[in-house]
Amino acid sequence: MDGHDSEDSKQSTADMTAFVQNLLQQMQSRFQTMSDSIITKIDDMGGRINELEQSINDLRAEMGVEGTPPPASKSGDEPKPPAGST
């Protein structure tokens, strides 16, 4: 009877090993899919940021302030309005 129990134990171990390997493969596939999705979204966001920067630069050029550097803001400081705008 010990031989039969040993064989069942080996089969159970093999089944558990196969189950865990399958589960790990599924998890790896899902993580890869999520990673690819995140990278695609980051690339899209980068493109949108580039378009926004270009639009801002175009607007600044239209306003004639192309050579003016952007104002440096310090944390906690509010931007000062231009002279004569109050």
MIDOSE-1310 file (N, C-alpha, C; in nm, 2 decimals, decimal comma, always signed):
residues 86
mdgh	+0,08/-0,12/+0,00/+0,00/+0,00/+0,00/+0,09/+0,13/+0,00; +0,21/+0,12/+0,06/+0,30/+0,23/+0,06/+0,33/+0,28/-0,08; +0,35/+0,18/-0,18/+0,39/+0,21/-0,31/+0,28/+0,29/-0,38; +0,15/+0,26/-0,35/+0,04/+0,33/-0,41/+0,03/+0,47/-0,36
dsed	+0,05/+0,49/-0,23/+0,05/+0,62/-0,17/+0,16/+0,71/-0,22; +0,28/+0,65/-0,24/+0,40/+0,72/-0,29/+0,37/+0,76/-0,43; +0,30/+0,68/-0,51/+0,27/+0,71/-0,65/+0,17/+0,83/-0,65; +0,07/+0,82/-0,57/-0,03/+0,93/-0,56/+0,03/+1,06/-0,52
skqs	+0,13/+1,05/-0,43/+0,20/+1,17/-0,38/+0,28/+1,23/-0,49; +0,35/+1,15/-0,57/+0,43/+1,20/-0,68/+0,34/+1,26/-0,79; +0,22/+1,20/-0,81/+0,13/+1,26/-0,91/+0,07/+1,39/-0,86; +0,04/+1,40/-0,73/-0,01/+1,52/-0,67/+0,09/+1,63/-0,68
tadm	+0,22/+1,60/-0,66/+0,33/+1,69/-0,66/+0,34/+1,74/-0,81; +0,34/+1,65/-0,90/+0,35/+1,68/-1,04/+0,23/+1,77/-1,09; +0,11/+1,74/-1,04/+0,00/+1,82/-1,08/+0,01/+1,96/-1,02; +0,06/+1,97/-0,89/+0,08/+2,10/-0,83/+0,18/+2,18/-0,90
tafv	+0,29/+2,12/-0,94/+0,40/+2,18/-1,01/+0,35/+2,24/-1,14; +0,27/+2,16/-1,22/+0,22/+2,20/-1,35/+0,12/+2,32/-1,32; +0,04/+2,31/-1,22/-0,06/+2,42/-1,19/+0,02/+2,55/-1,16; +0,12/+2,54/-1,08/+0,20/+2,66/-1,04/+0,27/+2,72/-1,16
qnll	+0,33/+2,64/-1,24/+0,40/+2,68/-1,36/+0,30/+2,75/-1,45; +0,18/+2,69/-1,47/+0,08/+2,75/-1,56/+0,03/+2,89/-1,50; +0,01/+2,89/-1,37/-0,03/+3,02/-1,31/+0,08/+3,13/-1,32; +0,20/+3,09/-1,30/+0,31/+3,19/-1,32/+0,32/+3,24/-1,47
qqmq	+0,30/+3,15/-1,56/+0,30/+3,19/-1,70/+0,19/+3,29/-1,73; +0,07/+3,26/-1,67/-0,04/+3,35/-1,69/-0,01/+3,49/-1,63; +0,04/+3,49/-1,51/+0,08/+3,61/-1,45/+0,18/+3,69/-1,53; +0,28/+3,62/-1,58/+0,38/+3,69/-1,66/+0,32/+3,75/-1,78
srfq	+0,23/+3,68/-1,84/+0,17/+3,73/-1,96/+0,08/+3,85/-1,93; +0,01/+3,85/-1,82/-0,07/+3,96/-1,78/+0,02/+4,08/-1,75; +0,13/+4,06/-1,68/+0,22/+4,17/-1,64/+0,28/+4,23/-1,77; +0,32/+4,14/-1,86/+0,37/+4,19/-1,99/+0,27/+4,28/-2,06
tmsd	+0,15/+4,23/-2,07/+0,04/+4,31/-2,13/+0,02/+4,44/-2,07; +0,02/+4,44/-1,93/+0,00/+4,57/-1,86/+0,12/+4,66/-1,88; +0,24/+4,61/-1,88/+0,36/+4,68/-1,91/+0,36/+4,75/-2,04; +0,32/+4,67/-2,15/+0,32/+4,72/-2,28/+0,21/+4,84/-2,29
siit	+0,10/+4,82/-2,22/-0,01/+4,92/-2,22/+0,04/+5,05/-2,15; +0,11/+5,03/-2,04/+0,17/+5,15/-1,97/+0,27/+5,23/-2,06; +0,36/+5,15/-2,12/+0,46/+5,21/-2,21/+0,39/+5,29/-2,32; +0,29/+5,23/-2,38/+0,22/+5,29/-2,49/+0,15/+5,42/-2,44
kidd	+0,09/+5,42/-2,32/+0,03/+5,54/-2,27/+0,13/+5,65/-2,24; +0,24/+5,61/-2,19/+0,35/+5,70/-2,16/+0,40/+5,77/-2,29; +0,42/+5,69/-2,39/+0,46/+5,74/-2,52/+0,36/+5,84/-2,58; +0,23/+5,80/-2,57/+0,12/+5,89/-2,61/+0,12/+6,02/-2,53
mggr	+0,14/+6,01/-2,40/+0,15/+6,13/-2,32/+0,27/+6,22/-2,36; +0,38/+6,16/-2,38/+0,50/+6,23/-2,43/+0,47/+6,31/-2,56; +0,40/+6,24/-2,65/+0,36/+6,31/-2,77/+0,27/+6,43/-2,75; +0,18/+6,41/-2,66/+0,08/+6,52/-2,63/+0,16/+6,64/-2,56
inel	+0,25/+6,60/-2,47/+0,33/+6,71/-2,41/+0,41/+6,78/-2,51; +0,47/+6,71/-2,61/+0,55/+6,78/-2,71/+0,46/+6,87/-2,80; +0,34/+6,82/-2,83/+0,24/+6,91/-2,90/+0,20/+7,03/-2,82; +0,18/+7,01/-2,69/+0,15/+7,12/-2,60/+0,26/+7,23/-2,60
eqsi	+0,38/+7,18/-2,59/+0,50/+7,27/-2,58/+0,51/+7,35/-2,72; +0,48/+7,28/-2,83/+0,49/+7,35/-2,96/+0,38/+7,45/-2,97; +0,26/+7,42/-2,92/+0,15/+7,52/-2,92/+0,18/+7,64/-2,83; +0,24/+7,61/-2,72/+0,28/+7,72/-2,63/+0,38/+7,81/-2,70
ndlr	+0,48/+7,75/-2,76/+0,58/+7,82/-2,83/+0,53/+7,90/-2,94; +0,43/+7,84/-3,01/+0,37/+7,92/-3,12/+0,29/+8,04/-3,07; +0,22/+8,02/-2,96/+0,14/+8,13/-2,90/+0,24/+8,24/-2,85; +0,35/+8,20/-2,79/+0,45/+8,30/-2,74/+0,50/+8,37/-2,86
aemg	+0,53/+8,30/-2,97/+0,59/+8,37/-3,09/+0,49/+8,47/-3,15; +0,36/+8,43/-3,15/+0,26/+8,52/-3,20/+0,25/+8,65/-3,11; +0,27/+8,63/-2,98/+0,26/+8,74/-2,89/+0,39/+8,83/-2,89; +0,50/+8,78/-2,95/+0,62/+8,85/-2,96/+0,71/+8,84/-2,84
vegt	+0,69/+8,73/-2,77/+0,78/+8,71/-2,65/+0,86/+8,59/-2,67; +0,90/+8,55/-2,79/+0,97/+8,43/-2,82/+1,10/+8,42/-2,75; +1,17/+8,54/-2,74/+1,31/+8,54/-2,68/+1,30/+8,55/-2,53; +1,19/+8,57/-2,47/+1,18/+8,59/-2,32/+1,18/+8,45/-2,26
pppa	+1,27/+8,43/-2,16/+1,26/+8,30/-2,09/+1,14/+8,29/-2,01; +1,09/+8,16/-1,98/+0,98/+8,15/-1,90/+1,01/+8,19/-1,76; +0,91/+8,25/-1,69/+0,94/+8,29/-1,55/+0,97/+8,18/-1,46; +1,07/+8,20/-1,37/+1,11/+8,10/-1,28/+1,02/+8,11/-1,16
sksg	+0,96/+8,00/-1,12/+0,87/+8,01/-1,01/+0,93/+7,93/-0,89; +0,92/+7,99/-0,78/+0,96/+7,92/-0,66/+0,84/+7,86/-0,58; +0,86/+7,75/-0,51/+0,75/+7,70/-0,45/+0,69/+7,79/-0,34; +0,56/+7,81/-0,34/+0,50/+7,90/-0,25/+0,49/+8,04/-0,30
depk	+0,57/+8,08/-0,40/+0,56/+8,22/-0,45/+0,45/+8,22/-0,56; +0,37/+8,32/-0,56/+0,27/+8,34/-0,66/+0,33/+8,42/-0,77; +0,30/+8,40/-0,90/+0,35/+8,48/-1,00/+0,30/+8,62/-0,99; +0,39/+8,71/-1,02/+0,35/+8,86/-1,01/+0,29/+8,90/-1,14
ppag	+0,18/+8,98/-1,14/+0,12/+9,02/-1,26/+0,22/+9,12/-1,33; +0,21/+9,14/-1,46/+0,29/+9,23/-1,53/+0,26/+9,37/-1,49; +0,36/+9,46/-1,50/+0,35/+9,60/-1,45/+0,24/+9,67/-1,53; +0,15/+9,74/-1,46/+0,05/+9,82/-1,53/-0,08/+9,73/-1,56
st	-0,08/+9,61/-1,51/-0,20/+9,53/-1,54/-0,30/+9,54/-1,42; -0,26/+9,60/-1,31/-0,36/+9,61/-1,20/-0,44/+9,73/-1,20
